[in-house]
Amino acid sequence: VVRALLSSHTMADKESYLEQAREACRDIHDQLRHGTCGTSPALLLRLAFHDAATFCEKTLTGGPRASIRWPRELQGDPMNQGLEETVQWMEDIKQKFPKVSRADLYQIAGAVAVEHAGGPNVPVRVGRRDSAACPPPGRLPSAEWSSLDRWKRAFA
């Protein structure tokens, strides 16, 4: 799942970061496989998507930067309801793999969830930085988005 590092680190830092990211990937996969995970694959995928889907191309804000962990975003947007325990479980993963950003861990967990559910191996590039800034509410897709054109405008 973990493929390459996005940002510029020294070579030693890069290898150490990549190794810890790969270990986190294996740990999440093992916990899902053995049923010891504190959440479900569906919630891990939802967390990864909800964190990433807030990206705004015009302002270059939001996106997969782990801002969803902050109460303003997690509890302030009704679309994120039910993700609190998953975010808390990811904090346990973060404690095991402190070099890896939460932003990367959320996306790794989402990719592992897809694979665990029988989907394809989803490559994840790592090197994201966590953000303290939350995007404004209302950026996540709504259940009322029934038109394919609406989805294309948002994500294409």
C-alpha positions as CSV (number, residue, x, y, z in Angstrom):
1,V,0.0,0.0,0.0
2,V,2.7,2.5,1.0
3,R,4.5,3.6,-2.1
4,A,6.6,6.7,-1.9
5,L,7.3,9.8,0.1
6,L,5.8,13.1,-1.1
7,S,7.9,15.7,0.7
8,S,11.6,16.3,0.8
9,H,13.2,14.6,3.8
10,T,16.8,13.6,4.1
11,M,17.5,10.1,2.9
12,A,17.8,8.7,6.4
13,D,14.6,10.4,7.5
14,K,12.8,9.2,4.4
15,E,13.7,5.6,4.9
16,S,12.8,5.7,8.6
17,Y,9.4,7.4,7.8
18,L,8.6,4.9,5.0
19,E,9.5,1.9,7.2
20,Q,7.3,3.2,10.0
21,A,4.5,3.9,7.5
22,R,4.8,0.3,6.2
23,E,4.7,-1.1,9.7
24,A,1.6,0.9,10.5
25,C,0.0,-0.5,7.3
26,R,0.8,-4.0,8.4
27,D,-0.5,-3.4,11.9
28,I,-3.8,-2.0,10.7
29,H,-4.1,-4.9,8.3
30,D,-3.4,-7.4,11.0
31,Q,-5.8,-5.9,13.4
32,L,-8.6,-6.0,10.8
33,R,-7.8,-9.5,9.8
34,H,-7.7,-10.8,13.4
35,G,-10.8,-8.8,14.5
36,T,-8.8,-6.8,17.2
37,C,-9.3,-3.5,15.4
38,G,-11.2,-0.9,17.5
39,T,-13.3,0.1,14.5
40,S,-14.6,-1.3,11.2
41,P,-13.2,-1.2,7.6
42,A,-16.2,0.9,6.6
43,L,-15.5,3.5,9.2
44,L,-11.8,3.6,8.3
45,L,-12.7,4.2,4.7
46,R,-15.2,6.8,5.7
47,L,-12.7,8.6,7.9
48,A,-10.1,8.7,5.1
49,F,-12.7,10.0,2.6
50,H,-14.2,12.6,4.9
51,D,-10.7,13.9,5.7
52,A,-9.7,14.1,2.0
53,A,-13.0,15.2,0.5
54,T,-12.9,18.7,2.1
55,F,-10.2,19.8,-0.4
56,C,-10.9,23.1,-2.2
57,E,-9.0,23.6,-5.4
58,K,-9.6,27.4,-5.5
59,T,-8.3,28.0,-2.0
60,L,-6.0,25.0,-1.7
61,T,-7.4,24.3,1.8
62,G,-8.9,21.2,3.4
63,G,-7.9,17.8,2.0
64,P,-6.2,14.9,3.7
65,R,-4.4,16.7,6.5
66,A,-6.0,15.1,9.6
67,S,-7.9,18.2,10.5
68,I,-11.0,16.0,11.0
69,R,-9.5,15.0,14.4
70,W,-10.3,18.5,15.8
71,P,-13.7,18.9,17.5
72,R,-14.6,21.9,15.3
73,E,-14.6,19.6,12.3
74,L,-15.3,16.2,13.8
75,Q,-18.3,17.3,15.9
76,G,-19.1,20.6,14.0
77,D,-20.0,19.0,10.7
78,P,-23.0,16.6,11.0
79,M,-21.6,14.6,8.1
80,N,-18.8,13.4,10.4
81,Q,-21.2,12.0,13.1
82,G,-20.1,8.6,14.2
83,L,-16.4,8.9,13.5
84,E,-15.3,9.9,17.0
85,E,-14.4,6.3,18.1
86,T,-12.5,5.7,14.8
87,V,-10.5,8.9,15.3
88,Q,-9.7,7.8,18.9
89,W,-8.6,4.4,17.7
90,M,-6.3,6.1,15.1
91,E,-4.7,7.9,18.0
92,D,-3.7,4.5,19.4
93,I,-2.1,3.8,16.0
94,K,-0.4,7.2,16.1
95,Q,1.2,6.4,19.5
96,K,2.7,3.2,18.0
97,F,4.0,4.9,14.9
98,P,4.9,8.5,16.1
99,K,7.0,9.4,13.0
100,V,4.0,9.0,10.7
101,S,1.6,11.9,10.4
102,R,-2.0,11.4,11.3
103,A,-2.9,12.6,7.7
104,D,-0.9,9.7,6.3
105,L,-2.2,7.2,8.8
106,Y,-5.8,8.0,7.9
107,Q,-5.2,7.5,4.2
108,I,-3.2,4.3,4.8
109,A,-6.1,3.0,7.0
110,G,-8.6,3.8,4.2
111,A,-6.5,2.0,1.6
112,V,-6.1,-1.0,3.9
113,A,-9.9,-1.0,4.5
114,V,-10.5,-1.2,0.7
115,E,-8.1,-4.1,0.4
116,H,-9.5,-5.9,3.5
117,A,-13.0,-5.6,2.0
118,G,-11.8,-7.5,-1.2
119,G,-11.0,-4.4,-3.2
120,P,-7.8,-3.6,-5.1
121,N,-4.5,-2.6,-3.5
122,V,-4.6,1.2,-3.4
123,P,-1.2,2.8,-3.5
124,V,-0.7,5.6,-0.9
125,R,2.0,8.2,-1.2
126,V,3.0,9.4,2.2
127,G,4.6,12.6,3.5
128,R,1.5,14.7,4.3
129,R,1.7,17.1,7.2
130,D,-1.1,17.3,9.8
131,S,-3.0,20.5,9.9
132,A,-4.5,22.5,12.8
133,A,-6.7,24.5,10.4
134,C,-10.2,23.1,9.8
135,P,-12.0,23.7,6.5
136,P,-15.4,25.4,6.7
137,P,-18.3,23.0,7.1
138,G,-20.4,22.0,4.1
139,R,-17.6,20.7,1.9
140,L,-18.5,17.1,2.2
141,P,-20.8,15.5,-0.4
142,S,-24.4,15.4,0.7
143,A,-26.9,12.6,0.3
144,E,-28.8,15.1,-1.9
145,W,-26.0,14.8,-4.5
146,S,-27.9,12.5,-6.8
147,S,-26.5,13.9,-10.0
148,L,-23.3,12.6,-11.5
149,D,-22.6,16.1,-12.8
150,R,-22.6,17.4,-9.2
151,W,-20.0,14.8,-8.2
152,K,-17.9,15.6,-11.2
153,R,-17.9,19.4,-10.4
154,A,-16.8,18.6,-6.9
155,F,-14.1,16.1,-7.6
156,A,-13.0,16.3,-11.2
